[in-house]
Amino acid sequence: MDPLATVAQLKAAHATGQHDVGVDARNRRVISMTGHGVLEPMAGKLAQLTLAAEAANAILRIDQVHRAR
């Protein structure tokens, strides 16, 4: 599976309004995730974004302490 071709396929599908398209890594193809029963709840996405923001803030705090020395 060529990563660049896969990303291009995803972007093309998303540009045409197919927002449920994703990568099926097991079968090495781009598929409709909703059609195959793959759903990710909004709570999971929100938790991931919150964790990423907290990690970024921690890195910035460490950087500020390091620069103060």
Contacts in CASP RR format, 6 or more apart in sequence:
PFRMAT RR
TARGET T0000
AUTHOR 0000-0000-0000
METHOD contacts of the structure
MODEL  1
MDPLATVAQLKAAHATGQHDVGVDARNRRVISMTGHGVLEPMAGKLAQLT
LAAEAANAILRIDQVHRAR
1 25 0 8 1.000
1 28 0 8 1.000
1 29 0 8 1.000
6 23 0 8 1.000
6 30 0 8 1.000
9 30 0 8 1.000
10 21 0 8 1.000
10 22 0 8 1.000
10 23 0 8 1.000
10 30 0 8 1.000
13 21 0 8 1.000
13 22 0 8 1.000
13 30 0 8 1.000
14 21 0 8 1.000
18 32 0 8 1.000
20 32 0 8 1.000
20 33 0 8 1.000
20 34 0 8 1.000
20 35 0 8 1.000
21 30 0 8 1.000
21 31 0 8 1.000
21 32 0 8 1.000
21 33 0 8 1.000
22 30 0 8 1.000
22 31 0 8 1.000
22 32 0 8 1.000
22 33 0 8 1.000
23 29 0 8 1.000
23 30 0 8 1.000
23 31 0 8 1.000
24 30 0 8 1.000
24 31 0 8 1.000
24 36 0 8 1.000
33 39 0 8 1.000
END
